[in-house]
Amino acid sequence: MNVINGSFEHSKTLAGVGAILLLFGLVPYAGWVLAIIGVVLLVIGVKELSSYYQDERVYQNTLAGVKFYVVAVVAAAAAIVAIMIGIASATDWKFTNFPTSFVPTVGFGIGVAALLAGLVIAFVFYILAASHLKRVFDSLAQKSGEASFATAGTLLWLGAILTIVLVGLVLIFVAWIFATVGFFSMKSRQYQQFMQQQTDHGYTPSSPSSPQPSVQ
């Protein structure tokens, strides 16, 4: 395998492993660590794929999507903390027992307002993140010929819109499964050109698992 193909294989493997680790982000306790590692590997892999395809927009959209996701997570976390503090100010809840009384306070009102504002901000930025990643997957689908990327982008976008219901989270999870399949199924441009030449000359294309041609 030549240097170009070797770099391509390395790039798609990094991105694929990153996508897998993102799927394990739901694992209790260690999930968030796996998710962070997954994001790092995904960004590095996509950056290299962006260079391979000579399209900087792929990497820029990925980076923008990750940044928007971070803002969404921070906003959601802040909203949760705010409402917890608000509830604590209106009850005798001390985070170690259940509240037994409730007296409306200014702190509780601020907590509710912060909760609503945080959730709205989180939702908006989550939509923006999904929008940018959809562009990434659509670009990769067009460049690599892997339909799994197009499916991943569509499911991710729909899932982001439907995050207010359970089905949205399911769609997002399935979207990353398709993205993972897409990364590991990608073929180099040399392989795609070789298969196209075979088709143009009337030969039956070999199976996807066949070794990729070596380009000198």
PyMOL commands that set and color helices and strands:
alter all, ss='L'
color gray80, all
select helices_A, chain A and resi 3-26+31-52+56-90+106-144+147-161+166-185+189-200
alter helices_A, ss='H'
color red, helices_A
deselect
rebuild
show_as cartoon
